[in-house]
Amino acid sequence: MILLKDLIYKANLEEVVGDTNVAIEHVAFDSRAVTAFTAFVAVRGTASDGHGFIEMAVEKGATAVVCEELPKMLRDGVTYVRVVDSRLALAIMAGNFHGHPDRKLKLVGITGTNGKTSVATLLHRLHRTLGHKSGLLSTVEVRIGNSVVPATHTTPDPLSLHALLGEMVKAGVSHCFMEVSSHAVVQHRIAGLRFAGGVFTNITHDHLDYHGTFDAYIKAKKGFFDMLPSEAFAAVNADDPHSAVMVQNTKATKSSFAVRNLADHRARVIENQLTGLHLDIDGHEVYSRLVGEFNASNLLATYTASVLLGTPVMDVLTALSDLGPPRGRFQVLRGTGVVLGIVDYAHTPDALRNVLTTIADVCGDRERVITVVGCGGDRDRTKRPLMAAIATSMSRVTVLTSDNPRGEDPMAIIDEMRQGLLPSDLSRVFVNADRREAIRQAVGMASAGDVVLVAGKGHETYQEAHGQRTHFDDAEVLRETLELLKK
């Protein structure tokens, strides 16, 4: 329980009508979650406007209403608070309501188009290896010490986020590593959080369906570093040309890492094989079970952030060598006979190119690669032809298929992907909208020594179409199909 005046502290107030000395037991931005003694925050969303549900919230027992525009009819016994921005107010209120758990642990945010999940997961695992109670907020899962909570968003809404951080503090967690999406920045989901550090992995073509332009997408990512305090660190990938822009206005201590360019922390790939990487990191040799130059960058980001958190260098290097890849990130299915299977979350053009480049590097020949790939529905349509073009240019055979079509027709998505193909590509491209059959088709075309890459869904264990989610796991289907091939 908290008094309303304490709940709305620093929430950019413009007008208050009513008593702020009332007790609040719950905060909600969904009218369906309102009960007695609730402060209802009317948030303007893309699909609906919370202001249209104020009366419903009051009928259900809301004691206070926080909004950008006061309703025409004000009810007796209800306090109305007008704010500049309801989304921003919700984030500030969430921190006040939960007692600012972010200030009671070391919170590190990881942002970028690709690598967020890998770096956040590697940091979480590394610090657990070093004996710290560690928390994780990622696309794949939420971890509170040894407990696992299913993830619903890359970055949760402010109320869920602060509640999870509060649970971590109760469990004795000392470090939390969280993915920070561009949506979370512009929607103020992370507003008011006190970060100990931020990591930038890279920025490439993605989410233009939401942000509109690439410049707006860059600005959203940059917004995370703009909010970091002076006592935090800002570690950026100097191999990305936009790294300097990310930190040009940050108050945090700047640091850089790179595999190909000069930086404060550097890694060099000595050897890259399917068994793993042999690296030189800041003059120290390190062996890792992860594969590919993009993972060299992920490992280096993990190393850099850990050192900036004050962990001894040799402790970090020793722990790095024990870490395996997160599920669905260049997940190699071994022991399946003469054909090798790889599952990867690559769902952007740059990520797909990175994975296919890695396969070519370790296998020595793109002519051995068969790629299964699709594009998600109700998402950035401009990347669809690019994904098909990259897959076909870097594979011997490509099978275009479904990848969470959501509300769209799978064949319409595939037709848009096909617009990126050259006439000379068509004889090497097959279409199968049934993802399970597409994987089986790809394996059926494989010969001894071939690699079948199934890209786009990675860790996901569902297929989403027409508002329904059904169980589907790329690794599970690929493993079963490869086992059948052995027989």
C-alpha positions in Angstrom: 0.0 0.0 0.0 1.2 3.5 -0.8 -0.3 7.0 -0.6 -1.3 8.5 -3.9 0.9 11.6 -3.3 3.9 9.3 -3.0 2.8 7.2 -5.9 2.7 10.2 -8.3 5.9 11.8 -7.0 7.9 13.1 -10.0 5.3 11.9 -12.5 5.2 15.1 -14.5 1.9 16.4 -12.9 -0.1 19.2 -14.6 -3.3 19.1 -12.5 -4.8 17.3 -9.6 -8.5 17.2 -8.7 -9.2 15.5 -5.4 -7.4 14.1 -2.4 -3.8 12.7 -2.8 -3.7 11.3 0.7 -5.7 8.3 -0.3 -4.3 4.8 0.0 -3.5 2.9 -3.2 -3.1 -0.9 -3.2 -2.8 -1.6 -6.9 -1.7 0.2 -10.1 -3.2 -0.8 -13.5 -3.2 0.4 -17.1 -5.7 -2.3 -18.2 -9.2 -1.6 -17.0 -9.8 -5.4 -16.7 -7.2 -5.6 -13.9 -8.8 -2.8 -11.8 -10.2 -3.7 -8.3 -10.9 -1.5 -5.3 -8.2 0.9 -4.2 -6.5 0.9 -7.7 -4.8 3.8 -9.4 -5.8 3.4 -13.1 -3.4 4.9 -15.7 -5.1 5.8 -19.0 -2.4 5.0 -21.6 -2.9 5.9 -25.3 -1.9 2.7 -27.3 -1.7 1.9 -31.0 -4.9 -0.3 -30.9 -6.9 1.5 -28.2 -6.9 4.5 -25.9 -7.1 4.0 -22.2 -9.0 7.2 -21.8 -12.0 5.5 -23.2 -12.0 3.0 -20.3 -11.8 5.5 -17.4 -15.5 5.2 -16.6 -15.2 1.4 -16.6 -12.2 1.6 -14.3 -14.1 3.9 -11.9 -17.1 1.5 -11.9 -14.8 -1.3 -10.9 -13.5 0.6 -7.9 -10.6 2.7 -9.1 -9.7 5.2 -6.3 -7.5 7.4 -8.6 -7.3 8.0 -12.4 -4.1 9.2 -14.0 -4.6 10.6 -17.5 -3.5 13.1 -20.1 -7.0 14.5 -20.5 -9.6 14.8 -17.7 -12.9 13.2 -18.5 -15.9 15.5 -18.8 -17.6 13.9 -15.8 -15.6 13.7 -12.6 -16.9 11.3 -9.9 -17.0 12.1 -6.2 -14.5 10.1 -4.2 -12.2 9.7 -7.1 -8.9 11.6 -7.4 -8.0 12.7 -11.0 -4.4 13.4 -11.9 -3.6 15.0 -15.2 0.0 14.4 -16.5 2.0 15.4 -19.5 2.5 11.8 -20.7 0.7 8.8 -19.2 3.2 6.2 -20.4 6.0 8.1 -18.7 3.9 8.6 -15.6 3.2 4.9 -15.5 6.9 4.1 -15.5 7.7 6.6 -12.7 4.7 5.3 -10.7 5.8 1.7 -11.1 9.1 2.5 -9.6 7.5 4.4 -6.7 5.0 1.6 -6.1 7.6 -1.2 -5.9 10.2 0.8 -3.9 12.7 1.2 -6.8 14.2 -2.3 -6.8 16.5 -1.3 -9.6 18.6 0.8 -7.1 19.2 -2.3 -5.0 21.1 -4.3 -7.6 23.4 -3.8 -10.5 21.2 -3.5 -13.6 22.8 -3.7 -17.1 20.8 -3.1 -20.3 21.8 -4.6 -23.7 20.4 -3.0 -26.8 21.0 -3.5 -30.5 19.3 -5.2 -33.5 21.2 -8.5 -33.2 23.0 -10.1 -30.2 20.8 -8.7 -27.4 19.6 -12.1 -26.2 23.0 -13.7 -26.6 24.9 -11.1 -24.7 22.3 -10.8 -21.9 22.3 -14.6 -21.5 26.1 -14.9 -21.6 26.4 -12.1 -19.0 23.8 -13.9 -16.8 25.5 -17.2 -17.1 29.0 -15.8 -16.6 28.0 -14.1 -13.3 26.3 -17.2 -12.1 29.5 -19.1 -12.8 31.4 -16.6 -10.8 29.1 -17.1 -7.8 26.8 -14.2 -8.1 23.0 -14.4 -7.7 22.1 -13.2 -11.2 18.8 -12.2 -12.9 17.9 -12.2 -16.6 15.2 -10.4 -18.5 15.4 -11.6 -22.1 13.3 -12.4 -25.2 13.7 -16.1 -24.4 13.1 -16.2 -20.6 13.1 -14.4 -17.3 15.4 -15.9 -14.6 15.2 -14.9 -11.0 18.2 -16.7 -9.5 17.4 -20.4 -10.2 13.7 -19.8 -11.0 12.5 -19.5 -14.6 9.6 -17.3 -15.7 8.3 -17.4 -19.3 9.1 -14.2 -21.3 6.2 -12.3 -23.0 8.1 -9.3 -24.4 11.7 -8.4 -25.1 11.3 -5.7 -22.4 8.2 -6.0 -20.1 5.7 -3.2 -19.4 6.8 -1.0 -16.4 4.6 -2.6 -13.8 5.7 -6.1 -14.7 9.3 -5.0 -15.0 9.5 -3.4 -11.5 7.6 -6.3 -10.0 10.1 -8.8 -11.5 13.1 -6.6 -10.3 11.4 -6.6 -6.9 11.2 -10.4 -6.9 14.9 -10.5 -7.8 15.8 -8.2 -4.9 13.8 -10.4 -2.5 15.7 -13.5 -3.9 19.0 -11.9 -3.2 20.0 -11.2 -6.8 22.9 -8.8 -7.1 23.2 -8.4 -10.9 20.4 -8.3 -13.5 21.0 -8.3 -17.2 18.1 -7.2 -19.4 17.4 -6.7 -23.1 16.3 -3.2 -24.0 14.2 -3.0 -27.1 13.8 0.2 -29.2 10.0 -0.1 -28.5 10.7 -0.1 -24.8 12.7 3.2 -25.1 10.1 5.2 -27.0 7.3 3.8 -25.0 9.0 4.8 -21.7 9.0 1.2 -20.3 12.5 1.8 -18.9 12.0 5.4 -17.8 13.3 6.1 -14.3 15.3 2.9 -14.1 18.8 3.4 -12.7 21.2 1.4 -14.8 24.8 0.4 -13.8 25.7 0.1 -17.5 24.5 -0.2 -21.1 25.8 -2.3 -24.0 25.3 -1.6 -27.7 25.8 -4.6 -30.0 24.9 -3.2 -33.5 22.0 -1.7 -35.5 20.7 -2.9 -38.8 17.5 -3.1 -40.8 14.6 -4.0 -38.5 11.4 -2.7 -36.9 10.8 0.0 -39.6 7.1 -1.1 -39.5 7.0 0.6 -36.0 9.6 3.3 -36.2 8.9 4.4 -39.8 12.5 5.3 -40.7 16.0 4.0 -40.0 16.9 7.4 -38.4 14.0 7.1 -36.0 15.1 3.5 -35.1 18.7 4.8 -34.4 17.3 7.7 -32.3 15.2 5.2 -30.3 18.3 3.1 -29.5 20.3 6.2 -28.7 17.7 7.2 -26.2 18.7 4.4 -23.9 22.3 5.8 -23.7 21.0 9.3 -23.3 19.3 8.3 -20.0 22.3 6.6 -18.4 23.7 8.3 -15.3 27.2 9.6 -14.9 28.2 6.7 -12.6 27.2 4.1 -15.3 29.2 2.7 -18.2 28.3 2.8 -21.9 30.0 0.0 -23.9 29.6 0.2 -27.7 30.6 -2.1 -30.6 33.2 0.0 -32.5 32.7 -2.3 -35.5 29.3 -0.8 -36.0 29.4 2.6 -37.8 26.7 4.0 -35.6 28.4 3.3 -32.3 29.8 6.9 -31.9 26.3 8.3 -32.4 24.9 6.1 -29.7 27.0 7.7 -27.0 27.5 11.2 -28.2 25.2 12.7 -25.5 25.6 10.1 -22.8 26.7 11.1 -19.3 28.0 7.6 -18.7 31.7 6.6 -19.0 32.3 5.5 -22.6 34.1 2.3 -23.6 34.4 0.4 -26.8 35.0 -3.1 -28.0 35.7 -4.4 -31.5 36.8 -7.4 -33.5 37.8 -5.6 -36.7 38.6 -2.0 -35.6 40.6 -0.2 -33.0 38.8 -0.1 -29.6 39.4 -0.1 -25.8 38.9 -3.8 -25.8 39.8 -6.0 -28.8 39.3 -9.6 -29.9 41.0 -11.5 -32.7 39.7 -14.7 -34.2 42.6 -17.2 -34.2 40.5 -20.2 -35.3 36.8 -20.6 -36.1 35.5 -24.2 -36.4 32.2 -26.0 -35.7 33.8 -27.1 -32.4 34.1 -23.5 -31.3 36.3 -20.3 -31.4 39.9 -19.8 -30.5 40.3 -16.1 -29.6 42.8 -13.5 -28.5 41.0 -11.1 -26.1 43.1 -8.2 -25.0 46.3 -10.3 -25.4 44.8 -13.4 -23.6 44.0 -16.7 -25.5 40.5 -18.0 -24.9 38.7 -21.0 -26.2 34.9 -20.9 -26.5 32.2 -23.4 -27.6 30.5 -20.6 -29.5 31.0 -20.5 -33.3 31.4 -17.5 -35.7 32.8 -14.0 -35.8 29.4 -12.6 -34.7 29.8 -14.7 -31.5 33.3 -13.4 -31.1 31.7 -10.0 -30.9 29.1 -11.3 -28.4 31.8 -12.8 -26.2 33.8 -9.6 -26.4 30.8 -7.5 -25.4 30.2 -9.9 -22.4 33.9 -9.6 -21.4 33.9 -5.8 -21.7 30.7 -5.3 -19.6 31.9 -7.7 -17.0 35.3 -6.0 -16.6 33.5 -2.6 -16.5 31.4 -4.0 -13.6 34.6 -4.5 -11.7 35.1 -8.3 -12.2 38.8 -9.3 -12.4 39.9 -10.0 -16.0 41.2 -13.5 -15.4 38.0 -14.5 -13.7 36.0 -13.3 -16.6 38.2 -15.1 -19.2 38.0 -18.3 -17.3 34.3 -18.2 -17.0 33.9 -17.3 -20.7 35.5 -20.5 -21.8 32.8 -22.5 -20.0 29.8 -20.8 -21.7 27.7 -22.4 -24.3 25.3 -20.6 -26.8 21.8 -19.6 -25.8 19.1 -21.9 -27.1 18.2 -21.2 -30.7 21.3 -19.2 -31.4 23.6 -21.1 -33.8 22.3 -24.3 -32.2 24.2 -27.1 -33.8 22.4 -30.5 -33.8 25.2 -33.0 -33.7 25.1 -36.8 -33.8 22.5 -36.8 -36.6 24.4 -38.8 -39.2 25.9 -37.3 -42.4 23.8 -34.1 -42.5 24.4 -31.3 -40.0 21.5 -29.3 -38.7 21.7 -25.7 -37.4 18.8 -23.7 -35.8 19.2 -19.9 -35.5 17.0 -17.0 -34.6 18.3 -15.0 -37.5 15.2 -13.0 -38.5 16.9 -9.8 -39.9 18.9 -9.5 -43.1 22.1 -8.8 -41.2 21.6 -11.7 -38.8 20.9 -14.1 -41.6 24.0 -13.0 -43.5 26.1 -13.4 -40.3 24.9 -17.0 -39.8 25.4 -18.0 -43.4 28.9 -16.4 -43.5 29.8 -18.4 -40.4 28.6 -21.6 -41.9 30.6 -20.9 -45.1 33.7 -20.1 -43.0 33.6 -23.3 -40.9 32.4 -25.6 -43.7 34.4 -23.9 -46.5 31.7 -24.0 -49.1 28.3 -22.4 -49.5 27.4 -25.1 -52.0 26.8 -27.3 -49.0 24.2 -25.1 -47.4 20.4 -25.6 -47.6 18.5 -22.8 -46.0 14.9 -22.8 -44.7 13.7 -19.3 -44.0 10.5 -17.2 -43.8 9.4 -13.7 -42.6 7.0 -12.9 -39.8 3.5 -11.4 -40.6 2.4 -8.0 -39.5 6.0 -6.9 -39.2 8.5 -4.9 -41.3 7.7 -5.8 -44.9 10.7 -4.1 -46.5 13.1 -6.7 -45.2 11.2 -9.6 -46.9 12.9 -9.5 -50.3 16.3 -8.8 -48.7 16.0 -12.0 -46.6 15.2 -14.1 -49.7 18.0 -12.5 -51.6 20.6 -13.2 -48.9 19.4 -16.8 -48.4 19.6 -17.6 -52.1 22.9 -15.9 -52.7 24.6 -17.7 -49.9 23.0 -21.1 -50.1 22.9 -23.9 -52.7 19.2 -24.4 -52.2 16.6 -22.2 -50.4 13.2 -23.2 -49.1 10.9 -20.3 -48.4 8.3 -21.0 -45.8 6.1 -19.5 -43.0 7.4 -17.8 -39.9 4.6 -16.7 -37.6 2.4 -15.3 -40.3 0.0 -13.8 -37.6 -2.8 -12.1 -39.4 -1.3 -12.3 -42.9 -1.7 -14.9 -45.7 1.6 -17.0 -45.6 1.7 -17.2 -49.4 1.4 -13.4 -49.7 4.4 -13.0 -47.4 6.4 -15.6 -49.4 5.4 -13.7 -52.7 6.9 -10.5 -51.2 10.1 -12.4 -50.3 10.3 -13.8 -53.9 10.5 -10.2 -55.2 14.1 -10.2 -54.0 15.1 -13.1 -56.2 17.0 -13.0 -59.5 15.7 -15.0 -62.5 18.8 -17.2 -62.1 17.8 -18.0 -58.5 14.4 -19.5 -59.3 15.7 -23.0 -60.1 17.3 -23.2 -56.6 14.3 -21.9 -54.7 11.4 -24.0 -53.4 8.2 -22.8 -51.7 6.4 -24.7 -48.9 4.2 -22.7 -46.6 4.0 -25.6 -44.1 7.1 -25.0 -42.0 7.3 -28.6 -40.8 7.1 -29.9 -44.4 9.6 -27.3 -45.5 12.1 -28.6 -43.0 11.5 -32.1 -44.1 11.9 -31.1 -47.7 15.2 -29.4 -47.0 16.6 -32.4 -45.2 15.3 -34.7 -47.9 17.4 -32.8 -50.5 20.6 -32.9 -48.3 23.5 -35.2 -49.1 26.5 -36.3 -47.0 28.4 -33.3 -45.7 25.5 -30.8 -46.2 24.3 -28.3 -43.6 20.6 -27.6 -43.2 20.0 -24.1 -41.7 16.6 -23.4 -40.2 16.5 -19.7 -39.6 14.1 -17.2 -38.1 12.4 -18.7 -35.0 15.3 -20.0 -33.0 14.2 -20.4 -29.4 10.5 -20.0 -30.1 8.3 -23.0 -29.4 5.2 -21.8 -31.2 3.8 -20.9 -34.6 1.4 -17.9 -34.5 -1.3 -17.6 -37.2 -4.7 -16.0 -37.2 -4.6 -15.2 -33.5 -3.8 -18.7 -32.5 -0.5 -20.1 -31.1 0.3 -23.8 -31.8 3.3 -25.7 -30.6 6.2 -25.6 -33.0 9.9 -26.0 -32.2 12.4 -25.7 -35.1 15.1 -27.7 -33.2 12.6 -30.4 -32.3 11.3 -30.8 -35.9 14.8 -30.7 -37.4 16.2 -33.2 -34.9 13.4 -35.7 -35.5 13.8 -35.3 -39.3 17.5 -35.8 -39.1 17.1 -38.9 -37.0 14.7 -40.3 -39.6 17.4 -39.7 -42.2 19.9 -41.8 -40.2 17.5 -44.7 -40.4 
